[in-house]
Amino acid sequence: MTSLIQRLADFAAGLDVAAIPADVVGKIRLHLLDALGCGLAGARADLTQRALAATRAEHAAGPCPALGARVFLAPAGAAFVNATAMNAFDHDDGFEVDGKGMGHPGATLVAAALSGVAVSRADGGALLAALAAAYEINARIILSIQPSQERFRQVYGVCQHQSLAAAVVYGRLLGLGGADLANALGFAGTLASVPSLRRYNWERRPLVSFKDFNGPAAESGVRAVRYAMAGLVGAADVLDGPTGFWRMIGSDRFNPDLLCDGLGDVWWTRHASFKPYPACRWMHTALESFEVLRDAHALAADEIDRIEVLTSSGLARDFMDAAPRTMIDAQFSLPYGLACLALELPPPEWHAGATLVDGPLAAVATRVTATVDPDIDRAMSGDERRPAGQVRVLARGRWHEGPRFQHPRGCRERPMDEAELVAKFRTNAARALSAPAIDRLQSRILTIDSADDASGFFQDLAEA
């Protein structure tokens, strides 16, 4: 029988944009737009600048642009830097099924795609087809290897599996056929980073710089394709059997049916999600509960005496650092995120250097407390892993209760519409581009299907 990896590779190599449902194509366009906006916003972050400096010392120059830097690198180096930029502010997309988050695909896949179109000059239809294949295969891989709750508490990786999907998008754009793409996926599986979630430095801040390991996954995927194109031999049938990728990545369960059943008919890509706030997805329901309450009562920051977060035991333990030292620590701080909302800071300013040492923000953060709510704790700490949340606020001498959310905004159950996503893109892109350049880039991406050379939008990035 044909191996699982070969079936996926044949699907990716043969997928034509005309065979993809229109709503999926439209969704892929928006994920491309969203990732570029996040990358432009994050390109000048200190984290990204440090990653760029380290990469330039090790990687050759090449045809692939590093977002916001006017630097051009070889494909793997550019993929690493661009994925780091897209994920820098934790504002990039996700993949969620019934609230359970399983990675941040866009930063890895779009970064690999940028390198792919820079090298291949593929047309817009090929770019959309490559991204659609990669998003779909990425979703199926992570779904198929979801561990038991017992194993999840011991070993789990957020985005390490995305190295395989990065190889899909890059290899497809470079024209690999099914056999060569399967070989590249063999390399990508064995180049993937070890699972890292349990080693984020939860007990000992600062948190790890590459919190989701999008950059290493993008770089590994591109390298895997290059090794295959050089005629090297990768791991055969890397997903199959009792010693396959699922075992290597630390899971104790594997459902091979989820990998290939319904390929081309059932699109798990529809569960890819967007983020309204530049913070860990686990915090979003509490953040939204506060924002709704703040707007309903027109609460000013100096009127707030206390913010009580109803949350899980895990978040009450790990997400209550009121004085985060780094941008990454701030992305996992409920007091910090709630203080940013209380002061009505736009998302690109949440992680500016001056914001981290802002006196009024720090004052609000000290007024945030956490209470473990049994129902929310069950939803967040059990097998569902659904980020539920709610807040209560003491202001003007009385308590106000925000709504309780069971799913964060931006997932399939509670989608963000195109207008919201375009507005998010424009706000993020404004960190690096002028309004005319943003207009041109937005137009090119939303009409990318008709582009003869998908790399044409690089012109709009030139001023960044």
N, C-alpha and C positions, 0 to 999 in steps of 0.2 A: 504494500500500500504506500501511497505517497505520504511522506512525512508531514507533520503539522507545519513545520517551518517552510517547507517547499510550497504547501498550499497557500500560506500567507504571502510568500514571495511572488507566486504566480498571480495572485489577486492584485497585489500592488503593481506589479510590472504591466499587467494588462488593463488596469482600470482607466477608462476614458471619462472625461468630465461629463460627457453627454449621458452616461449611464448612472450618474449620481443624482438622487432626488434634488429638486430645486431648492427645497428648504435647507438641505444639508450644504449645498454649494453656497447659499446665502449666509449660512452660519459660519462656514470656513472663511469667507471674506471678512466677516466681523471679527473673528479670532485673529486673523492676520492684522487687521487694523488695530485691534486692542493691544496685541503684542508689540507692535511698532511704537504705539504711544507710550506703553510702559517702558520700553527700551530707551526712547528718547528722554523720558523723565529721569530714568535711572543711570543714564550714561555718565553723568558728571558726579555721581555719588562717589564719596571717597573709596568705598568698597570697590566700585567698578574701576576707578582710576588705578588702584593698587593692583587689581587683576590684570588690567591692560599693561601696566609696567612690567609685571612678571612675565606676561605672555610675550611681549615684544623682545624680551631678553632671550627667549627660547624658540620663537617661531620666525620663519622667514617672512619677508614682505610678499604680497600677492595681490590678487584681484578683488578681494572681498573686503567691503567697508566695515570698519568698527563704528557702531552708531555713535554719533555725537563727538567724534574724535578727529576726523579728517586723517585717519590712519587706515592703510589697506594692508591686510595680512593674508597669509596662506589660509586655505579653507578651514582647517581644524582650529587654528588659533582664533580666527574671526568668530567661529561658532561658539567657542568657549567664552569670549569676551561679550558677545552680543547676548548670549543666554544669561550671563551674569547680570548684565544691564537690565534685561527684561524682568528679572526676578528680584532686582535689588531692593525695591520698595514693597515687595510682597503684594503687589497690586495686579499681578498677572493671573491668567485664567486657571481653571481647575477641571477636574473630572469628578462628578458626584452622582451617585445612584441612591435615591431616597435619603439624601443628606450626607451619606458617607463619602468623605473626600478621599481620592486615590491619585494624588499627584498634581503637578502643574505642567501640563503638556506643552502649552504654547511657547513658553520661554525656550524649551529645548528644540521643539520641532520647527518653529519659525526661524530660530537662529540657524539651524542646519539648512533650512530652505534658502535663507539669504545667501549662504555660501554656495548652495547649489545653483541658483540662478545667476550668480556672479560668474561662475565657471562655465555653465552650459548655455546661457542666454536663452533659456527655454521660454516658450510663450506663456501667456497668462493661464490658458486652459491647462497646460501641463503642470503649472505651479499649483493650481487649485486641486487637480487630481492627485498630485503627490502629497499635498497636505491632507486631503481627505483620506487617502489610504493610510497615511501615518497616524492620524488621529484615531481612525477606526481600529487599526492593529494595536496601537498603544492601549486603547480602552479594553480590548479583548484580552490582552496579555495580563493586565493588572487585575481584571475581573477573575480570570482563570486561576490566579495564584493567591487569592485572598486567604490568609491563614486563619486558623481557629483563634478564638479570643485569648486562649492560653499562650499560643505562640506569638500573637500580636504583642502581648505584654513583654515578651522576651526579645524578639527580633522583628524589626520592620524597617523598610526603606520607603521613602516618600516618592522619589523620582528615579531611582537607579534603573528601573526597567525601561526608562525612556531612551536609553542608548539604542535599543533595537529599533524603536520608531524613528529615531534620528537617522539611522542607517537606511530605513525605508524611504524617507523623503529625499535624502541626499542621493542615494543610489538611483531612485526613480528619475530624478532630475538629470542625472548624468547618463541615463539611458541604459542601465543594466537590465538584462533579461532575467527571467525567473531563476535560472540556475546560479548566475553570478550574485544575484541579490540574496539568495538563500545562503550562499557562502559568506557574504558580508554580514548577514545576521548571525551566523555562527561566531564570527569575530566579535560582533557587538555584544552578544550575550556573555562572552568570557572577559570582555574588557569592562563590563559594568562595575561600578563602585560597590563596595560592600554596603549592606543596609545600615543606615546611620541614625534613624530617629531616636533610638535609645541612647545615643551618644551626642546629643546636642549641647551638652554641658548644662542640663536642667538644674543640677544641684550646685553648680559652680560656674557662675557667670564670669566673663561674657559668653554668650551663646556662639556656636560655630559660625564662621563667616559664610560658608556655603551651605546654608541651612537646608536647602532642598536639592542640592547637587545637580541643578540643571546644567550648569556649565560643563562639568565633567561628563555628563551624559551626552550633551551635544557634541563635544569633542570626540568622545569614544565612537559615536555613530559615524562621524565623518571619517575618522581614522580607519574604521572597519571597512568602509567602502573602498578607501584607497588601498588597503592591504589586499582586498579581493581583486581590485583592478590590476594590482601588480603581479597577480598570479599565485599569491600565497594561499594556503589552505587553512580555512577556519574549522571550528568545531562542527561536525556534521549533526544534523537533526537536533539542534541545541535545545529545543523545547520539549522533545519527546521523552517519554519513559520515566522510570523512578529516579534517575539521576540527572534529569533535565534541569533547565534554568530555574524552575520553581524550587527545586531542592537547593541549588547553588545560591539562590537569593534569600534562603532562610525560611521559606514557607513549609508548612507541614501538610498542605492540601493542594490539589491540582485538579481542575475540571477541564479536560481537553475539549469537551463539547462546546464550551463557551468560546474557544479560540476560533473555530471555523464554521460552526453551524450558522446558516443564514447569511454567510458573507455576500455582500452585494444587495441583500434584501432587508436585513435587519441592521439598522445603523445605530450603534451605541454612541456614536459621535453626538447624537442629539442630547446626550447627558453632559457634554462639556459645558462648563459654567463660567460666569464672569464675576468679578469682584467689585463692589462699589467702594470699599474702603481699603486703604493700603496697610493691611494688618492681617495677622493669621486668621484663616477662615473660621477657626474655632471661636473667635471673638465676635463675629459679625452679627449674630442675633442679639447679643447684649448691646452692641453699638447701635444697631438700628432701633431697638427698643428705646434707648436713650434719645436718639435723634427725633423720633416721633413724639416722644413726651416733651422734649425741649421746644419743638415747634408748636405743639398744641397749646402750651402754656406760656410761650414767649419768654422762656427762662434765660436770663443773663448769667454768665459765669459767676459774677460776684454775688448773685442771689442764692447760689447753691451751697447749702451747708453740708450735705452728705449725699453720696451716690452709693446705693447698695446694689450690688450685682448678685442676682440669683443664678447660681451656676453649679458646675460639677465639682467634686472633690479634687480632681486633677487640675482644673483651672484655678481653683482657690489656692492650691499648693504652688503651682508653677507660673501663673500668669498675673501675679499681683505685685510685681516689682514696681514701686511708685517712683523710683529714681533710676531709670535705665541708663546705662553708661554708653551704650552704642546704639546705632540705628537698628541693628538686628534685635537687640534686647527690647527696644521700643516697640517693635512689631509684634512682640509676644507679651505686651504689658496692657492689661485692661485699664489700670489707672491712667496710663499715658494716652491710650486711644480715646477714652472717654473725655479726658481733658482737652484733647485736640478738637473734639466735637463741641464741647462746652464753649470753647473759644471761637468756634466756627471757622477753623482753619481749612482752606482747600487742600485736597489730598496731596498735591506735590509739595506742600510746605510742612507736612507732618514730620518728614525726616530730614529737613534742612538742618545744617549744623547749629544754627542759632536757636532752633526750636528745642533741641535737646537740653539747652541750658536756660530756657525761658523761665523767668521767675513766676509770672502769673500762671503758666501751665503747670509748673511744679506745685504751686499752691493748691490748684484744683485736684491734682493727682493724689495729694495726701488725704483728701476727703473721701476717697473711694474705698469701700470695704466689700468683702465677699461673704455670701452666705450659701452654704450648700443646700440646694433644693432637692429633695428626694426624687421627684419625677424627672427633673432635668438631669440629675446625676445618673439615673438609670438610662436615659436616652444617650447621654454622652459617653458614659463609661462602659456600657454594655456592648453587645455585638453589633448593634445598629450604628454606633459611633456617629450619632447625628448631633450637630452643634446647636442645640436648643439654648435659649437664654432669655433673660428678662432683667429689667432694672426697676428700682424704686428710688425716688429722689425727694429729699427733704429740702424744701425751699419756701421762702416767705412764710415760715412758721407752720407749714403743713406738709404731709407726705403726698406725693403724686406717684401713681403706679403706671408704668409703661406696659405696652402689650407684650405678651409672651409669644415668641416665634419658635416654631419647630423646625423650620428650614430657613437657611439664609437667602437673602435676595440675590438673584442672579443664577440660581439653579433652575432645573427644568420645571419644578413645581411652582417657582416664583420668579419667572424670567424678567430680565431687564430688556426693554425694547430698543430698537435700533437708534432712536433719537437719544436715549440715555447713553448708549455706548459711543455714539459719535461725539457727544458732549464730553464724555470721559476722555476719549482720544484727544480731542482738541485741547482740553485743559492740560493733559500730560505733555503733549507735543509742544505746547507753548513754552515749556522749559528750555527748548532748544531751537525752535524754528519761529520765523516770522509768520504773521497771519497769512500772507499770500502763499508762502511755502506750505503751510498747513492745508490751505484750500486745495492746492494742487495735489499734495500727497493723498488727501482724503479722496479726491475725485479719481485719482489713478487706481487706488486700491479698490474702491467700490465698483470700478468698471474694469478690473484687471482681466476679466474673461477675454476681452477684445484686444489685449496687448500682444503685439507680435514678439516683443522682447520684454519679459516680466521684470528685468532689471532696470527698466526705464525709470522707475520711481526712485532709483538711487540718486538721480539728478536733484530731486527735491530734498534729499538728505544732505546735499553737499554743503549747505550753509551752516549746518549744525556744528 
